Amino acid sequence: MERVESARDIRLLPKAHLHLHFTGSMRPGTLLELADRYGVHLPEALSGGGPPRLRATDERGWFRFQRLYDIARSCLRAPEDIQRLVREAAEEDLRDGSRWLEIQVDPTSYAPRLGGLIPALEIILDAVETTARETGLGMRVLVAANRTKHQLDARTLARLAVRYRDRGVVGFGLSNDERRGLARDFDRAFAIARDGGLLAAPHGGELAGAASVRDCLDDLRAARIGHGVRAAEDPRLLARLAEAGVTCEVCPASNVALGVYQEYADVPLRALWEAGVPMALGADDPLLFGARLAAQYEIARLHHGFTDAELAELARQSVRASAAPAEVREKLLVEIDGWLGS
């Protein structure tokens, strides 16, 4: 794709960030410091000065990706580590023009080191509340179940997420390898979350194909789809997503880093755009993929020829799909118009 010239700075474009995983938001330098503090040996892939080379389209590659993620997560051991991670994630987002962040976390992964499931979630929510107040970034939490674990664990998490809705939890997700487990196994957990007023945002259509997106719609009644790019393989599914207004949280850098697509130009941004499917660009796990939020918009500009008007519309779509209060969404939409008119 030919380079698109523009005078407008992508980092100044107001936007919402709807697909960012908790540990994956960590700064590489912070990981190195925490690993040194706690005596955690980091493999070269996490200490070599750049993002690791990953290919997760086969079982071995996905296992390696998960192993690196688990090692990084093991360096988060105290409430002050959680506070630091959240604060730094907010600072990075603000630098990239984000004005609203919904960070995704499975609190069961942090429970053993933070005193249990409920204390872990409360520590995370306290950190988010404090950071939002001190930085001015709107922040909320999406609690995500792990699809490689039992569906009863997911139901427990869904009930907990609903219980903390008034403390900043806005949605319920389902993460990890889409090739393992069936979406319908988690239908009861998502029913609990939806009945409790939470937004349903499971992963689908990344490592697994278009059928995984369809399952998220049919079995989990998803309002947003984490990734969703493989829906481009089924034109009828694209039309369904567009008609229903279901937003795909597209993460171009991670799609290429994990081997879903070989090049940035191969990510089907244009196919979704032309089909009328709403999108919210996200960074996924910048610790492992090396690209934060603004870089995703740069990929759309440089590799897919998105004009500034189209980038502004992508930012609007991210805001409309967010769980931000109506007055916050309206303010951000006005600011996006201001960026385009500058």
N, C-alpha and C positions, 0 to 999 in steps of 0.2 A: 504494500500500500504506500502510495506516495506521501511524503511528509506534508502535513497540513500546518501552515504558518498561522499564528494568531498572536495578537498583542495581549490577550487576556491571560492572566495567571491562574492556572488551575487551582492553586492553593488558596486563592481568594474566593473561589466559588463556594458558597455555602451549600452544605450537603448533610445528609444523614448517613450514618454508618450502621448497617444492620447485620453484618456478618463478620464478627471478630471473636475468636475463641480466647478464653481467659489466659492460659499459659502461653499460647501462641502469640499474644500481644506483647510479650516481654522484650525489652531491649537486649541485644546480644551482650552488651557490656554489663548489664545487670545480672544476667545469667552467669557470666564469668565471676563476678564478685560474690554472688551467693554460693556458687559451687566451691569457691575457695574458702568461704566462711565455714561451710558445713562439711568440708572434706569430701565432696562428691567428685569423682573422677569423670570428666567429660570426654567422650570420644572425639576424635579429630573433627568429625562432621559438625560438632557443636562448638569447637574451640579454634577452628582453623582460620577465622577472620572473614568468613563469608558464608552465605547460605549453603547447606549441604546439597549434594546432587542426589535427587530422589526420583524414583520411578515406582509408583504404587499401584500400577495397573495389574500386577500379579500379586499373589499371596505373600511371596517373600519380600517384595518391595513395600507392601503395606505394613508388614510386620516391622520392617526397619524404620519406617516412618513413625509408627506407634511407639517403638522402643525409644527413639530420640525424644519424642514428646513426653514419654513417661519419665525419662531421665531429667529433662528440664523441669517437669512438675515436681520432682522430688526435692528440688532446691527451694521450694516455697514451704517453709516450715513454721513460720511465726506470723502473728497478726501484722507485725510491722512489714514483713515481706509482702503480704497481700496489699497493704496500704500503698507500699512503694510501687508495686506493679500497676495498680489501678491509677495512681497519680500519673505515672509515666505514660500509660496508655492514653490517658486524657490529654496530656501535653502533646503527644505525637498527633493525636486526632485534631486538636485545635490548630496545630501547625499546618495540617493538610486541609483545613477548611471545614472540618466536621463541626456541626453545631448540635448534633444529637447522636448519642452512641448507645446502642443496645448490645452489651457484651454478654457472650454466651458461656455458661459454666455448668459443669456437672459437679455439684458440691460433694458427692460421695467420694470423688477422687482426692479431695483435700481433707476429708473427715478424719482419717487416722492420725494426722499430724496436728489437727486443730481442735481436738477434743470431742469429736463426734459430728454427726450430720447437721444437727440444728446449730451448734456453735459455729461450724464452718460456714454455713449459709449466712448467719448473722454477722460474722466477721466480714464476709464479702460485701454484704449489703451496707454495713456501717462504712466500709471503705468507699463504696460508690457514693453514698449520701454525702460524706465529708468532702470527697473530691469534687462532686458536682457543685457543692456550695462554694468551695474555695476557688475553683477554676472558671465557673460560669458555663461549663459544658453540660448540656442536658444529658443525663446518664440514667439508664435503667438496665435491668438484668433479665436475660432469657435463660431459664433453667432447662437444661437438656439432659435427657436420659441417654444411656448407652445401649444401642441396639444389640450389642454382643452379650448383654446381661439379661437376666430373666425379666419377663414382663411385669411380674409382681414388684420388682425393684422400681420399674418405671411408674407404677401406680403410686407407690410410696412417695416418689419424687413429685408426681403431679399434685398429690394432696398437700405436700409441703409447699410447693410453689403457690398454690391457691391461698394457703394460709398466710403467705407473706406478700400477697398482692398489694397490700397497703404500705408495704415497706420498699417497694420498688421493683417487684417482679411483674413483668408485663407479658411474658410469653412462655411457651413450652415447646421444646425441640426434641429431636432425635438424631443423634450423631453417630459417628464411627462408620465402619465398612458397610455400605448399603447392600453388598452381596451376601451379607450374613443376616439371617432372620427375616421374617416377613413383616411388612408394615401392619398387616391386620392383627398381628400378635400384640400390638401396642394400641389397638383401637380404644380399649377401655381407659387406658391412661390419658389418652388425648380427649376422650369424652369428659373425664373428670376435670381436665384443664379448661376445656371450652365452657363447660357448665359453670366453672368458677370465674369466668370472665377473662381468661387468658387467650392470647393469640396463638394459633397453632402454626409452627414453623419447622417442620421436619426437614432433614436432608434428603435429597433424592436427585437422580439424574446427573451424577458425577462419575463415580466408578461403575455404577450400573446404568443401564440404558433408559430409554423413554418409558418403559413399563414401570420403572421405580417411581417416576414422577406421577404416573397415572394412579399407582397404588396410594401415594400420599394424598391425592385428591379424593379417591374413592373410599379408602379405609380410614384416613385420619382427618379428612375434611380440612386440608391445609389452606390457610389464608396466604401464606408465603411458603416458598420452596427454597431451602438452602441449596444453592447451585442451580440445578434445573436445566443446565445447558444441553443435556442429551435429549431434551424434548424436541430439539431441532431436527431430530431424526424422524419425527412423526408430524407431518403438517396438520393432521386433524387434532393432535394434542396441542399444538401451538395455537390453533384456533380456539380450542376450549379454554386454555389459559388466558388468552386475550379477552374472550367473551366474559369470563368469570372475574377478570381483573386480578388474578393471582400473580403476585410479584415473585420473580426469580432473583435470588440474591447471588449475582454472578461475580465470580472471583477469578478474573483472567490469569493473573500471575500464578495462582496455585494450580489452576487447570493445566498449565504448561509444566510447572515444577513437578507435578505428580504424574505427568505422562499421559493425561487424558487427551491432550492435543500436543502436537509437536512444536508448533510455533504460535506466537501471539495472534498472527493473522488467521489461524485455523479456528480460534474460539468463535463460536457462531453468534457473536453480538449482533451482526447485521440481520441474521435470520430471525432472531427474536424481535429485534426492533421493527423490522418490516412486517412481521406478523402482528404487531401491536401488543406484544407481551410486555407488561411493565417490568422494569429491572431496577435493582439497587446494587450498585457495584460495591464490593467488599474486599477486604485484605485477607480474610481467613486466618492465617497463621504467619504473620510477617517475620517472626523469629526464625522460622524454617524456610520461608519462601523469599525473604529479602525485600519485599515490596509492600509499602503501606498504602493508605487509601488514595492519595493523590496520584500515585503511580498507576492505579487501575484506570483512572480517567485519562491519563497520558497514553495508555495502551489503546484506549478507544479512539483517541485523537490521532495518534501516529500510525497505528496499524489497521484501523478500520475507517479512517477518514471522517470521523465524527466532527461536525462543525461546532462552533461555540454555541449556537442555538440548540443543537442536538445534545450537547453536553449539559446545557442548562436544563433541558427537559429530563435527562437522566437524573440530575440532582433533584428536580421536582418529584420524579417518580419515587426516589428514595425517601423523600419527606412524606409524601402521601401514604406510603406503605408502612411508615413508622407508627409506633404506639404513642407518639408525642401528643400532648393535649392540643386541642383545636387551635388555641391561640398561639401556641408555639409553631405549629405547622403554618399558620397564616403569616406569621412574622417571617419565617424562613422563605416562604414563597415570594414574598415581597423583596427580600434581600437577594434572592436569585435573579429576579427581574432587574434589580439594580446592578448586579454584576454584568448581566448581558447588555445593559444599556450604557455601561461605562466606556 
